[in-house]
Amino acid sequence: MPDYEIRVLNDDRYSAATIHERSLMDDEAAIHAAIRLAAGAPFEVWRDLDCVYGLASARPLTHGALLAAGG
């Protein structure tokens, strides 16, 4: 299982307020975990040096992640 870093961001959307480290099955599972941990706050999900969700991500949001995020 890959290791992920979930960064819950401050209101400025650039600095991390809290960082959680998790080993999860895949990117989608990490995004869903981040949604729960962030509780409405902006967040990023990183797998090693790759941002898989958030401002630095080049990956488009999946339909499931958008629904879970309320979008």
N, CA, C and O atoms as CSV, one atom per row, in Angstrom:
chain,resi,resn,atom,element,x,y,z
A,1,MET,N,N,0.836,-1.181,0.000
A,1,MET,CA,C,0.000,0.000,0.000
A,1,MET,C,C,0.879,1.242,0.000
A,1,MET,O,O,1.851,1.332,0.750
A,2,PRO,N,N,0.524,2.193,-0.849
A,2,PRO,CA,C,1.315,3.430,-0.892
A,2,PRO,C,C,1.114,4.286,0.358
A,2,PRO,O,O,0.072,4.225,1.011
A,3,ASP,N,N,2.126,5.076,0.670
A,3,ASP,CA,C,2.044,6.031,1.778
A,3,ASP,C,C,1.582,7.379,1.233
A,3,ASP,O,O,2.027,7.822,0.175
A,4,TYR,N,N,0.691,8.017,1.968
A,4,TYR,CA,C,0.147,9.314,1.574
A,4,TYR,C,C,0.349,10.316,2.689
A,4,TYR,O,O,0.397,9.961,3.866
A,5,GLU,N,N,0.466,11.569,2.300
A,5,GLU,CA,C,0.506,12.689,3.236
A,5,GLU,C,C,-0.700,13.561,2.931
A,5,GLU,O,O,-0.850,14.055,1.813
A,6,ILE,N,N,-1.552,13.749,3.914
A,6,ILE,CA,C,-2.737,14.588,3.768
A,6,ILE,C,C,-2.447,15.888,4.493
A,6,ILE,O,O,-2.220,15.903,5.702
A,7,ARG,N,N,-2.458,16.968,3.747
A,7,ARG,CA,C,-2.169,18.290,4.320
A,7,ARG,C,C,-3.452,19.095,4.387
A,7,ARG,O,O,-3.987,19.511,3.359
A,8,VAL,N,N,-3.942,19.314,5.589
A,8,VAL,CA,C,-5.099,20.186,5.797
A,8,VAL,C,C,-4.548,21.598,5.847
A,8,VAL,O,O,-3.682,21.905,6.666
A,9,LEU,N,N,-5.053,22.462,4.967
A,9,LEU,CA,C,-4.469,23.784,4.788
A,9,LEU,C,C,-5.130,24.845,5.656
A,9,LEU,O,O,-6.287,24.711,6.056
A,10,ASN,N,N,-4.377,25.899,5.940
A,10,ASN,CA,C,-4.912,27.070,6.629
A,10,ASN,C,C,-5.802,27.844,5.668
A,10,ASN,O,O,-5.908,27.492,4.494
A,11,ASP,N,N,-6.431,28.883,6.159
A,11,ASP,CA,C,-7.320,29.691,5.329
A,11,ASP,C,C,-6.614,30.333,4.143
A,11,ASP,O,O,-7.256,30.643,3.140
A,12,ASP,N,N,-5.305,30.538,4.241
A,12,ASP,CA,C,-4.575,31.133,3.117
A,12,ASP,C,C,-4.404,30.144,1.959
A,12,ASP,O,O,-3.941,30.524,0.883
A,13,ARG,N,N,-4.774,28.882,2.175
A,13,ARG,CA,C,-4.769,27.801,1.185
A,13,ARG,C,C,-3.361,27.378,0.746
A,13,ARG,O,O,-3.222,26.595,-0.194
A,14,TYR,N,N,-2.325,27.882,1.410
A,14,TYR,CA,C,-0.958,27.523,1.018
A,14,TYR,C,C,-0.162,26.876,2.143
A,14,TYR,O,O,0.677,26.014,1.881
A,15,SER,N,N,-0.403,27.263,3.366
A,15,SER,CA,C,0.361,26.680,4.471
A,15,SER,C,C,-0.461,25.599,5.157
A,15,SER,O,O,-1.674,25.730,5.318
A,16,ALA,N,N,0.216,24.534,5.558
A,16,ALA,CA,C,-0.466,23.398,6.178
A,16,ALA,C,C,-0.697,23.651,7.660
A,16,ALA,O,O,0.226,24.001,8.395
A,17,ALA,N,N,-1.938,23.468,8.086
A,17,ALA,CA,C,-2.266,23.578,9.509
A,17,ALA,C,C,-1.929,22.270,10.204
A,17,ALA,O,O,-1.351,22.267,11.290
A,18,THR,N,N,-2.290,21.155,9.574
A,18,THR,CA,C,-1.966,19.828,10.111
A,18,THR,C,C,-1.592,18.900,8.971
A,18,THR,O,O,-2.068,19.045,7.845
A,19,ILE,N,N,-0.736,17.950,9.282
A,19,ILE,CA,C,-0.301,16.962,8.296
A,19,ILE,C,C,-0.554,15.579,8.874
A,19,ILE,O,O,-0.127,15.273,9.988
A,20,HIS,N,N,-1.248,14.749,8.113
A,20,HIS,CA,C,-1.547,13.379,8.515
A,20,HIS,C,C,-0.843,12.426,7.557
A,20,HIS,O,O,-0.874,12.639,6.345
A,21,GLU,N,N,-0.218,11.393,8.075
A,21,GLU,CA,C,0.412,10.373,7.243
A,21,GLU,C,C,-0.389,9.098,7.356
A,21,GLU,O,O,-0.735,8.658,8.452
A,22,ARG,N,N,-0.688,8.494,6.182
A,22,ARG,CA,C,-1.495,7.281,6.134
A,22,ARG,C,C,-0.986,6.352,5.045
A,22,ARG,O,O,-0.462,6.809,4.029
A,23,SER,N,N,-1.138,5.053,5.252
A,23,SER,CA,C,-0.930,4.054,4.200
A,23,SER,C,C,-2.319,3.620,3.758
A,23,SER,O,O,-3.084,3.072,4.551
A,24,LEU,N,N,-2.644,3.864,2.496
A,24,LEU,CA,C,-3.981,3.575,1.987
A,24,LEU,C,C,-3.885,2.812,0.673
A,24,LEU,O,O,-2.822,2.739,0.057
A,25,MET,N,N,-5.020,2.242,0.253
A,25,MET,CA,C,-5.043,1.361,-0.923
A,25,MET,C,C,-4.697,2.082,-2.223
A,25,MET,O,O,-3.939,1.552,-3.035
A,26,ASP,N,N,-5.243,3.290,-2.435
A,26,ASP,CA,C,-5.022,3.996,-3.699
A,26,ASP,C,C,-5.325,5.480,-3.520
A,26,ASP,O,O,-5.696,5.925,-2.434
A,27,ASP,N,N,-5.162,6.233,-4.598
A,27,ASP,CA,C,-5.380,7.680,-4.546
A,27,ASP,C,C,-6.803,8.019,-4.122
A,27,ASP,O,O,-7.016,8.921,-3.312
A,28,GLU,N,N,-7.769,7.301,-4.664
A,28,GLU,CA,C,-9.174,7.579,-4.349
A,28,GLU,C,C,-9.455,7.399,-2.856
A,28,GLU,O,O,-10.155,8.215,-2.256
A,29,ALA,N,N,-8.919,6.344,-2.257
A,29,ALA,CA,C,-9.094,6.115,-0.820
A,29,ALA,C,C,-8.431,7.234,-0.015
A,29,ALA,O,O,-8.961,7.657,1.012
A,30,ALA,N,N,-7.284,7.707,-0.477
A,30,ALA,CA,C,-6.590,8.797,0.211
A,30,ALA,C,C,-7.391,10.089,0.136
A,30,ALA,O,O,-7.449,10.841,1.109
A,31,ILE,N,N,-8.007,10.350,-1.012
A,31,ILE,CA,C,-8.819,11.560,-1.166
A,31,ILE,C,C,-10.036,11.494,-0.254
A,31,ILE,O,O,-10.379,12.489,0.386
A,32,HIS,N,N,-10.686,10.354,-0.184
A,32,HIS,CA,C,-11.847,10.211,0.694
A,32,HIS,C,C,-11.452,10.355,2.167
A,32,HIS,O,O,-12.193,10.954,2.947
A,33,ALA,N,N,-10.301,9.816,2.551
A,33,ALA,CA,C,-9.816,9.981,3.927
A,33,ALA,C,C,-9.535,11.454,4.211
A,33,ALA,O,O,-9.828,11.948,5.300
A,34,ALA,N,N,-8.973,12.145,3.239
A,34,ALA,CA,C,-8.656,13.562,3.406
A,34,ALA,C,C,-9.917,14.397,3.573
A,34,ALA,O,O,-9.944,15.334,4.370
A,35,ILE,N,N,-10.958,14.060,2.826
A,35,ILE,CA,C,-12.224,14.790,2.944
A,35,ILE,C,C,-12.745,14.698,4.378
A,35,ILE,O,O,-13.199,15.690,4.949
A,36,ARG,N,N,-12.675,13.502,4.946
A,36,ARG,CA,C,-13.141,13.321,6.332
A,36,ARG,C,C,-12.244,14.079,7.316
A,36,ARG,O,O,-12.745,14.741,8.224
A,37,LEU,N,N,-10.925,13.984,7.141
A,37,LEU,CA,C,-9.999,14.638,8.072
A,37,LEU,C,C,-10.080,16.159,7.986
A,37,LEU,O,O,-9.956,16.846,9.000
A,38,ALA,N,N,-10.286,16.686,6.785
A,38,ALA,CA,C,-10.289,18.135,6.585
A,38,ALA,C,C,-11.567,18.786,7.109
A,38,ALA,O,O,-11.556,19.963,7.471
A,39,ALA,N,N,-12.650,18.045,7.152
A,39,ALA,CA,C,-13.930,18.560,7.679
A,39,ALA,C,C,-14.293,19.916,7.073
A,39,ALA,O,O,-14.661,20.846,7.790
A,40,GLY,N,N,-14.187,20.017,5.753
A,40,GLY,CA,C,-14.579,21.239,5.062
A,40,GLY,C,C,-13.447,22.205,4.774
A,40,GLY,O,O,-13.622,23.133,3.984
A,41,ALA,N,N,-12.307,22.017,5.386
A,41,ALA,CA,C,-11.149,22.883,5.144
A,41,ALA,C,C,-10.483,22.484,3.823
A,41,ALA,O,O,-10.629,21.342,3.386
A,42,PRO,N,N,-9.757,23.401,3.182
A,42,PRO,CA,C,-9.021,23.025,1.975
A,42,PRO,C,C,-7.911,22.037,2.335
A,42,PRO,O,O,-7.375,22.069,3.443
A,43,PHE,N,N,-7.575,21.162,1.390
A,43,PHE,CA,C,-6.556,20.151,1.665
A,43,PHE,C,C,-5.842,19.725,0.386
A,43,PHE,O,O,-6.313,19.971,-0.725
A,44,GLU,N,N,-4.695,19.080,0.572
A,44,GLU,CA,C,-3.943,18.451,-0.509
A,44,GLU,C,C,-3.615,17.027,-0.097
A,44,GLU,O,O,-3.474,16.727,1.089
A,45,VAL,N,N,-3.494,16.148,-1.094
A,45,VAL,CA,C,-3.093,14.767,-0.861
A,45,VAL,C,C,-1.847,14.507,-1.699
A,45,VAL,O,O,-1.840,14.734,-2.909
A,46,TRP,N,N,-0.793,14.028,-1.042
A,46,TRP,CA,C,0.484,13.760,-1.700
A,46,TRP,C,C,0.841,12.282,-1.590
A,46,TRP,O,O,0.691,11.676,-0.530
A,47,ARG,N,N,1.312,11.711,-2.687
A,47,ARG,CA,C,1.894,10.366,-2.724
A,47,ARG,C,C,3.348,10.564,-3.132
A,47,ARG,O,O,3.636,10.879,-4.286
A,48,ASP,N,N,4.242,10.384,-2.205
A,48,ASP,CA,C,5.658,10.695,-2.407
A,48,ASP,C,C,5.784,12.160,-2.811
A,48,ASP,O,O,5.358,13.036,-2.058
A,49,LEU,N,N,6.353,12.448,-3.974
A,49,LEU,CA,C,6.516,13.835,-4.414
A,49,LEU,C,C,5.405,14.292,-5.349
A,49,LEU,O,O,5.465,15.400,-5.882
A,50,ASP,N,N,4.397,13.457,-5.556
A,50,ASP,CA,C,3.297,13.778,-6.468
A,50,ASP,C,C,2.062,14.232,-5.703
A,50,ASP,O,O,1.563,13.520,-4.830
A,51,CYS,N,N,1.575,15.419,-6.036
A,51,CYS,CA,C,0.325,15.896,-5.466
A,51,CYS,C,C,-0.802,15.264,-6.278
A,51,CYS,O,O,-0.943,15.547,-7.467
A,52,VAL,N,N,-1.600,14.414,-5.647
A,52,VAL,CA,C,-2.675,13.717,-6.356
A,52,VAL,C,C,-4.018,14.416,-6.199
A,52,VAL,O,O,-4.975,14.069,-6.891
A,53,TYR,N,N,-4.109,15.402,-5.296
A,53,TYR,CA,C,-5.334,16.183,-5.133
A,53,TYR,C,C,-4.972,17.495,-4.459
A,53,TYR,O,O,-4.249,17.505,-3.462
A,54,GLY,N,N,-5.465,18.590,-4.992
A,54,GLY,CA,C,-5.237,19.883,-4.381
A,54,GLY,C,C,-4.724,20.892,-5.373
A,54,GLY,O,O,-4.759,20.657,-6.581
A,55,LEU,N,N,-4.249,22.009,-4.878
A,55,LEU,CA,C,-3.824,23.111,-5.730
A,55,LEU,C,C,-2.663,22.758,-6.638
A,55,LEU,O,O,-2.592,23.248,-7.765
A,56,ALA,N,N,-1.750,21.916,-6.172
A,56,ALA,CA,C,-0.559,21.577,-6.956
A,56,ALA,C,C,-0.793,20.388,-7.888
A,56,ALA,O,O,0.119,19.983,-8.608
A,57,SER,N,N,-1.990,19.831,-7.882
A,57,SER,CA,C,-2.277,18.626,-8.653
A,57,SER,C,C,-2.602,18.938,-10.103
A,57,SER,O,O,-3.354,19.868,-10.395
A,58,ALA,N,N,-2.037,18.161,-11.001
A,58,ALA,CA,C,-2.379,18.257,-12.414
A,58,ALA,C,C,-3.500,17.279,-12.745
A,58,ALA,O,O,-4.035,17.302,-13.854
A,59,ARG,N,N,-3.858,16.423,-11.797
A,59,ARG,CA,C,-4.881,15.398,-12.001
A,59,ARG,C,C,-6.277,16.014,-11.876
A,59,ARG,O,O,-6.559,16.696,-10.891
A,60,PRO,N,N,-7.145,15.786,-12.850
A,60,PRO,CA,C,-8.509,16.299,-12.719
A,60,PRO,C,C,-9.247,15.552,-11.609
A,60,PRO,O,O,-8.958,14.386,-11.339
A,61,LEU,N,N,-10.185,16.217,-10.981
A,61,LEU,CA,C,-10.966,15.596,-9.923
A,61,LEU,C,C,-11.868,14.519,-10.506
A,61,LEU,O,O,-12.472,14.716,-11.560
A,62,THR,N,N,-11.961,13.401,-9.838
A,62,THR,CA,C,-12.851,12.337,-10.285
A,62,THR,C,C,-14.269,12.645,-9.843
A,62,THR,O,O,-14.479,13.408,-8.901
A,63,HIS,N,N,-15.231,12.061,-10.515
A,63,HIS,CA,C,-16.630,12.272,-10.187
A,63,HIS,C,C,-16.922,11.889,-8.733
A,63,HIS,O,O,-17.631,12.612,-8.033
A,64,GLY,N,N,-16.389,10.773,-8.284
A,64,GLY,CA,C,-16.611,10.322,-6.910
A,64,GLY,C,C,-16.045,11.282,-5.896
A,64,GLY,O,O,-16.675,11.535,-4.869
A,65,ALA,N,N,-14.878,11.821,-6.153
A,65,ALA,CA,C,-14.270,12.772,-5.221
A,65,ALA,C,C,-15.062,14.066,-5.186
A,65,ALA,O,O,-15.229,14.670,-4.126
A,66,LEU,N,N,-15.552,14.497,-6.351
A,66,LEU,CA,C,-16.362,15.709,-6.382
A,66,LEU,C,C,-17.651,15.538,-5.592
A,66,LEU,O,O,-18.047,16.437,-4.850
A,67,LEU,N,N,-18.309,14.394,-5.745
A,67,LEU,CA,C,-19.534,14.138,-4.998
A,67,LEU,C,C,-19.271,14.101,-3.502
A,67,LEU,O,O,-20.031,14.667,-2.717
A,68,ALA,N,N,-18.195,13.434,-3.109
A,68,ALA,CA,C,-17.869,13.316,-1.688
A,68,ALA,C,C,-17.513,14.669,-1.094
A,68,ALA,O,O,-17.765,14.919,0.085
A,69,ALA,N,N,-16.926,15.544,-1.906
A,69,ALA,CA,C,-16.538,16.869,-1.435
A,69,ALA,C,C,-17.709,17.840,-1.462
A,69,ALA,O,O,-17.586,18.978,-1.008
A,70,GLY,N,N,-18.837,17.400,-1.990
A,70,GLY,CA,C,-20.003,18.251,-2.031
A,70,GLY,C,C,-20.087,19.080,-3.297
A,70,GLY,O,O,-20.860,20.037,-3.353
A,71,GLY,N,N,-19.307,18.736,-4.322
A,71,GLY,CA,C,-19.296,19.525,-5.565
A,71,GLY,C,C,-20.193,19.021,-6.626
A,71,GLY,O,O,-20.261,19.607,-7.706
